[in-house]
Amino acid sequence: MKISVTTEEPRPGECCLPHPPTMHRHIQVFISIVIFVITWVFIQLAEVDHSLFSFGSRDDHSSIWTYTKYKQWAEGQKHFPRPALTQEEKDYLDSNTNRKEVKSLDTAQEWEPIDPGDVSGPNGTAQSVTETWLAETAGDPSSKPVHLLHVTSGEQTKFQIIKEKSSYVMGEILQVAIQARDYRGHPKPYGGDSFRTKVHSPDKKSSTSGRVQDHGNGSYTVEFPLWWSGKVQISIILEHSSEAIAVLRRLREVPVKRVFYAQFEDYEYGIQEDSECFSHPYPANVGKDSWCNFSDDYSGVTWWCRKPASLPCDTFVYFGCDNTKTNNLVESLLAPEEYELFFWPNYNFALEGLTSYINVAKNFGAHPRQKLLPQLPRCGGTLSHATTPSPISQGYYMYDVWYSSECRAKPNVYLSNFTRCLSNKMLYMYGDSTSRQYFTTLKSIFGSNMYEQFSQADERLGPRMAIDKSHNFHMYWRFHSFPIHGSHGVVVRDVKSIVRSLDDLKCGPGCVVLISAVSHFTQETIETYVSRLKAIRAAIRRLHERHPGSKVVLKSVNTREHKNLSMLLQTSNWYAHELNNILREVFSGEEVTYLDVWDMTACHYSTDNIHPTFNVVVNELSLLLAHICPP
């Protein structure tokens, strides 16, 4: 077709180029439908009550974010800009703040506990237990969330160096002040926030943690020992606000938060039934006849399963953790206003400071650690000397090698030091997967000289044994008893408590026992954890009566990763640090040595992981050697 150029204006319905008239009408109809749909949606949204989508009603101004935005955020959108408050809203909040300032967590705003969703299947066991607990604690003022605008804001909270200088010298103590502020920029009148602090020099792979002093009035002082020279960066992270910690405290004492599944099986008749299990005794309103009690009071182990319909309790053969039900149950314990407390920027937010780094000059005299060494106790002592953490941190990394400031440990990151110390030794390790990582790492260090004896047991649970005949070194590892958190299933016959293992132990000369029992208890109540520790303590006393020369080492927990909200609510590092302190307290004065590796994982340049990198584990084992073979 020949297209001619013309200066005439096209008539209505025509264009400069040929165009099918039917297609033009279809486009018009489509645009009209789109406009109609958009208009209808806006009308419907305008008529919807705002309280259905917000974290609270419009009247109490409990949040600026919508629930829809929270859901998007939880699915990977990290941050949404907060819309500015109107002047009317600001006046309302300021007037209420001046009239009713929050002085402690006990004066928090009233709220009604939410009803957990049905997360336990048809029988509703977990739901009924949780609702019972919520009903009993509904009047507890410490469990009430506060107004979100009063929450500690990482964006508003700043830090600054106290008596800042142009240059510092190795061996000095750097002091940093933090003033916590809420989202309005007002100073917080109370403390309780949790901070992760360190100074580090990435180019030297050097770092150390700081000690935080909470003054109880919203202000904090952090002290950092300066162990090395050069450019040193300051890192202070708001891990949890005090308001988030109040929620974590409440969740910790909920007795039933994890839902385990059990498999009962009669091999003779080929009958199999599934049931639910819990690590806490049944509530008073549930009949005893409907439960199978697998608890071991002697070992401090509590374990209950709903009785299957037709099989007896002694057909229990297999169990695991139902992560989906557990995660849903844990998240259902949060009030809508509380979700925001556990996401960035309210969680794990790096604070800004007036100065982010300092310059440290060399000390031409003795190294600060050389001056400190004569004042430190010998490694391998009892826990009594370590009940109070060192005021200048537990130690520091220099070029990825850990130097302890709690005892006179020498870095032993060489094979010759491992073989010299562990020759003619028998190392028994009981506990969680972090001690299993010690087992596998020692195998790799000793290399081809060490072989593992074959066992039909699950390698994730043990028992496992490895031998190096050339150095007469034997090591043994086994997981602790219930609770064991994880999606994988566990054969019941492979489970044995630490207490029973210690009672069966025949410990000769050169016997060393390492116990790690923290990480799987962060979801448990304090009462449950203390009960387990007291049973282990009694077993250690019996071991020392039978074998006075045996050495027992208690390992603290590592910092860990948190991939999602439910994982954070169950295994927050705040929980873990609290359990470390309880471990110290329960065993204070006992004939045990404490292997504290918290700072070794908290200040390292690698990301948090319950199973740290090889370099971190080797440094932890090096410190263990210093306790087994004190320099």
Residue pairs with C-beta under 8 A, 6 or more apart in sequence:
1 18
3 17
10 16
13 21
13 24
50 57
50 58
51 57
51 58
53 66
53 67
53 68
54 62
54 63
54 65
54 66
54 67
55 62
55 63
55 65
55 66
55 67
55 70
55 148
55 336
55 337
55 339
55 340
56 62
56 63
56 336
56 337
60 109
61 89
61 92
61 93
61 147
61 149
62 109
62 147
62 148
62 337
63 148
63 337
63 340
64 82
64 83
64 85
65 80
65 82
65 340
67 336
69 80
70 339
70 340
70 343
72 80
73 79
73 80
73 343
74 339
74 343
74 565
78 343
78 344
79 344
79 345
85 93
93 149
93 184
94 184
97 150
97 184
97 186
100 107
101 189
102 108
102 146
102 147
102 150
102 189
102 190
103 189
103 190
104 190
105 141
105 142
105 146
105 190
105 192
105 242
105 243
105 246
106 141
106 142
107 141
108 141
108 144
108 145
108 146
108 246
109 144
109 145
109 146
109 147
110 144
111 144
111 145
111 335
111 337
112 138
113 134
113 137
113 138
113 143
113 335
114 332
114 334
114 335
114 336
115 131
115 134
116 127
116 130
116 131
116 134
116 329
116 332
116 333
117 127
117 328
117 332
118 124
118 127
119 126
119 127
119 259
119 325
119 328
119 329
119 332
120 126
120 127
120 259
120 276
120 325
120 329
121 276
121 325
123 276
123 306
125 276
125 278
125 286
125 306
126 256
126 259
126 276
126 278
126 325
126 329
127 329
128 283
128 285
128 286
129 255
129 256
129 278
129 282
129 283
129 286
130 254
130 256
130 257
130 329
130 332
130 333
132 283
132 285
133 254
133 255
133 256
133 283
134 333
137 143
137 250
137 253
140 250
142 246
142 249
142 250
143 246
143 250
145 243
145 246
145 247
145 335
145 337
145 338
146 243
146 246
148 183
148 337
148 340
148 341
149 182
149 183
149 184
150 182
150 183
150 243
151 182
151 183
151 241
151 243
151 244
151 341
151 346
152 180
152 181
152 182
152 188
152 193
152 238
152 241
152 242
152 243
152 346
153 181
153 182
153 183
153 185
153 345
153 346
154 238
154 345
154 346
154 349
154 350
154 351
155 183
155 345
155 349
156 181
156 182
156 183
156 184
156 185
157 178
157 179
157 180
157 181
157 238
157 351
158 178
158 179
158 181
158 351
158 352
158 353
158 354
159 176
159 177
159 178
159 222
159 234
159 236
159 351
159 352
159 353
159 354
160 176
160 177
160 353
160 354
160 355
161 174
161 175
161 176
161 177
161 234
161 353
161 354
161 355
161 358
162 175
162 176
162 177
162 221
163 175
164 355
166 359
167 358
167 359
167 360
167 361
168 174
168 226
168 358
168 359
168 360
168 361
169 226
169 360
169 361
169 362
169 363
170 226
170 227
170 228
170 229
170 360
170 361
170 362
170 363
170 367
170 368
171 225
171 226
171 363
171 368
171 371
172 226
172 360
173 223
173 224
173 225
173 226
173 392
174 199
174 223
174 224
174 225
174 226
174 234
174 358
175 221
175 222
175 223
175 224
176 197
176 210
176 221
176 222
176 223
176 224
176 234
176 236
176 353
177 219
177 220
177 221
177 222
178 195
178 219
178 220
178 221
178 222
178 236
178 351
179 187
179 218
179 219
179 220
180 187
180 188
180 191
180 193
180 218
180 219
180 220
181 187
181 188
181 218
182 188
187 218
187 219
188 218
188 242
189 217
189 218
190 216
190 217
190 218
190 242
191 214
191 215
191 216
191 217
191 218
191 219
191 220
191 242
192 214
192 242
192 245
192 246
193 214
193 220
193 238
193 240
193 241
193 242
193 245
194 238
194 239
194 240
194 241
194 245
194 574
195 212
195 220
195 222
195 236
195 237
195 238
195 239
196 235
196 236
196 237
196 239
196 573
196 602
197 209
197 210
197 212
197 222
197 224
197 235
197 236
197 237
198 207
198 208
198 209
198 210
198 224
198 235
198 602
198 603
199 207
199 208
199 210
199 224
199 226
199 232
199 233
199 234
199 235
200 206
200 207
200 208
200 232
200 233
200 235
200 603
200 605
201 207
201 228
201 230
201 231
201 232
201 233
202 233
202 605
203 230
203 231
204 228
204 230
204 398
204 399
205 397
205 398
205 399
205 400
205 605
206 227
206 228
206 396
206 397
206 398
206 399
207 396
207 397
207 603
207 604
207 605
208 224
208 225
208 227
208 393
208 395
208 396
208 397
208 599
208 603
209 393
209 394
209 599
209 602
209 603
210 222
210 223
210 224
210 236
210 393
211 222
211 223
211 389
211 391
211 392
211 393
212 220
212 221
212 222
213 220
213 221
213 222
213 223
214 220
215 221
222 236
223 391
223 392
224 234
224 393
225 368
225 392
225 393
225 396
225 405
226 232
226 360
226 368
227 368
227 369
227 396
227 398
227 403
228 360
228 396
228 398
229 360
229 361
229 362
229 363
230 359
230 360
231 357
231 358
231 359
231 360
232 357
232 358
232 359
232 360
233 356
233 357
234 353
234 355
234 356
234 357
234 358
235 350
236 350
236 351
236 353
237 348
237 349
237 350
237 351
238 347
238 348
238 349
238 351
239 347
239 348
239 573
239 574
240 248
240 341
240 347
240 572
240 574
241 341
241 346
243 341
244 341
244 342
244 346
244 347
245 574
247 334
247 338
247 341
248 569
248 572
248 574
248 575
251 257
251 330
251 333
251 569
252 525
252 526
252 575
253 525
253 526
254 333
254 525
255 280
255 281
255 283
255 525
255 528
256 278
256 280
256 329
257 326
257 329
257 330
257 333
257 523
257 570
258 278
258 279
258 321
258 326
258 329
258 483
258 485
258 523
258 570
259 276
259 277
259 278
259 321
259 322
259 325
259 326
259 329
260 276
260 277
260 278
260 279
260 305
260 319
260 320
260 321
260 322
260 483
261 274
261 275
261 276
261 277
261 319
261 320
261 321
261 322
262 274
262 275
262 276
262 277
262 305
262 316
262 318
262 319
263 272
263 273
263 274
263 316
263 317
263 318
263 319
263 489
264 272
264 273
264 274
264 275
264 308
264 311
264 313
264 315
264 316
264 317
265 271
265 272
265 273
265 311
265 315
265 317
265 318
266 272
266 311
266 315
271 310
271 311
273 308
273 309
273 310
273 311
274 308
275 292
275 305
275 306
275 307
275 308
276 305
276 306
276 322
277 303
277 304
277 305
277 306
277 319
278 303
278 304
278 305
279 302
279 303
279 304
279 482
279 483
279 524
279 528
280 302
280 304
280 524
280 525
280 528
281 295
281 302
281 304
282 288
282 291
282 304
289 307
290 306
290 307
291 304
291 305
291 306
291 307
292 304
292 305
292 306
292 307
292 313
292 316
293 303
293 304
293 313
294 303
294 304
294 305
294 313
294 316
294 482
295 301
295 302
295 303
295 304
296 303
296 481
296 497
296 499
296 500
298 499
298 500
298 535
299 481
299 497
299 498
299 499
299 500
299 532
299 535
300 497
300 499
300 531
300 532
300 533
300 534
300 535
300 536
301 481
301 482
301 497
301 532
301 535
302 482
302 528
302 531
303 481
303 482
303 483
305 313
305 316
305 319
307 313
308 315
316 492
317 491
317 492
317 493
318 489
318 490
318 491
318 492
319 489
319 490
319 492
320 486
320 487
320 488
320 489
320 490
321 484
321 485
321 486
321 487
323 487
326 566
326 570
327 564
327 566
327 567
328 566
330 566
330 569
330 570
331 565
331 566
331 569
333 569
334 569
339 565
340 346
341 347
342 565
342 568
342 569
343 565
347 568
369 403
369 405
372 392
372 405
373 408
376 404
376 405
376 406
376 407
376 408
377 385
377 406
377 407
377 408
378 407
378 408
378 630
379 404
379 407
379 408
379 409
379 623
379 626
379 627
379 630
379 631
380 407
380 551
380 593
380 626
380 627
380 628
380 629
380 630
381 407
381 593
382 589
382 590
382 591
382 592
382 593
383 554
383 584
383 587
383 588
383 589
383 590
383 592
383 593
383 594
384 588
384 589
384 590
386 406
386 584
386 594
386 596
387 584
387 585
387 588
389 596
390 405
390 406
392 405
393 405
393 599
394 404
394 405
394 406
394 596
394 598
394 599
394 600
395 402
395 403
395 404
395 405
395 406
395 599
395 600
396 402
396 403
396 405
396 603
397 403
397 600
397 603
397 604
397 619
400 615
400 619
401 411
401 413
401 619
402 411
402 600
402 619
402 620
402 622
402 623
403 409
403 411
404 623
404 626
406 596
407 626
407 627
407 630
408 626
408 630
408 631
409 622
409 623
409 626
409 627
409 631
410 626
410 631
411 619
411 622
412 418
412 421
412 622
412 625
412 626
413 618
413 619
413 622
415 445
415 446
417 622
417 625
418 442
418 445
418 446
418 621
418 625
419 446
419 471
419 473
420 629
421 625
421 628
421 629
422 471
422 473
422 625
422 628
423 471
423 472
423 473
424 471
424 472
424 473
424 509
424 510
425 473
425 474
425 510
425 511
425 512
425 628
426 473
426 474
426 475
426 476
426 507
426 508
426 510
426 511
426 512
427 442
427 473
427 474
427 475
427 476
427 512
427 514
428 475
428 476
428 477
428 501
428 505
428 507
428 511
428 512
428 513
428 514
429 435
429 436
429 438
429 439
429 475
429 476
429 477
429 478
429 513
429 514
429 515
429 516
430 477
430 478
430 479
430 480
430 498
430 501
430 502
430 513
430 514
430 515
430 516
430 517
431 479
431 480
431 498
431 514
431 515
431 516
431 517
431 555
432 479
432 480
432 516
432 517
432 518
432 519
432 520
433 460
433 479
433 519
433 610
433 611
434 516
434 519
434 555
434 557
434 558
434 610
434 611
435 477
435 514
435 515
435 516
435 555
436 460
436 462
436 464
436 477
436 479
437 611
437 612
437 617
438 477
438 514
438 617
438 620
438 621
438 624
439 464
439 466
439 475
439 477
441 614
441 617
441 618
441 621
442 450
442 466
442 475
442 621
443 450
443 452
443 466
445 618
445 621
446 468
446 471
446 473
449 468
449 469
449 470
449 471
450 466
450 467
450 468
450 473
451 466
451 467
452 464
452 465
452 466
453 464
453 465
453 466
453 467
455 462
455 463
455 464
455 465
457 463
457 464
457 494
458 490
458 491
458 494
460 479
460 488
461 478
461 479
461 484
461 490
461 491
461 494
461 495
462 477
462 478
462 479
462 494
463 476
463 477
463 478
464 476
464 477
464 478
465 474
465 475
465 476
465 477
466 474
466 475
467 473
467 474
468 474
478 496
478 501
479 494
479 495
480 497
480 498
480 517
480 520
481 495
481 496
481 497
481 498
482 495
483 520
483 521
483 523
483 524
484 490
484 495
484 520
485 520
485 523
485 570
498 515
498 517
498 536
498 539
499 535
499 536
499 538
499 539
502 513
502 536
502 539
502 540
502 542
502 543
503 539
503 542
503 543
505 511
505 513
505 543
506 547
507 513
507 543
507 546
507 547
507 550
508 547
509 549
511 547
511 549
511 550
511 551
512 550
512 551
512 552
512 553
512 628
513 540
513 543
513 550
513 551
513 552
513 553
514 552
514 553
514 555
514 595
514 624
515 536
515 552
515 553
515 554
515 555
516 554
516 555
516 557
517 532
517 533
517 536
518 556
518 557
518 576
518 579
518 580
518 583
519 557
519 558
519 560
519 571
519 576
519 610
521 528
521 529
521 532
521 579
522 570
522 571
522 572
522 575
522 576
522 579
523 570
523 571
526 582
529 579
529 582
530 582
530 586
533 582
533 583
533 586
533 587
534 586
537 586
537 587
537 590
540 552
540 590
540 591
540 592
541 590
543 550
543 552
544 550
544 552
544 591
551 593
551 628
552 591
552 592
552 593
553 592
553 593
553 594
553 595
553 624
553 627
553 628
554 583
554 587
554 592
554 593
554 594
554 595
555 595
555 597
556 580
556 583
556 594
556 595
556 596
556 597
556 598
557 576
557 579
557 580
557 598
558 576
558 597
558 598
558 601
558 609
558 610
558 611
558 612
559 573
559 576
559 598
559 601
559 602
559 608
560 571
560 573
560 576
560 608
560 609
560 610
561 607
561 608
561 609
561 610
562 568
562 571
562 572
562 608
571 610
573 608
577 598
580 596
580 598
583 594
584 594
587 594
593 627
595 620
595 623
595 624
595 627
597 620
597 623
600 616
600 619
600 620
600 623
601 608
601 612
601 616
604 612
604 613
604 615
604 616
606 612
606 613
606 615
606 616
612 620
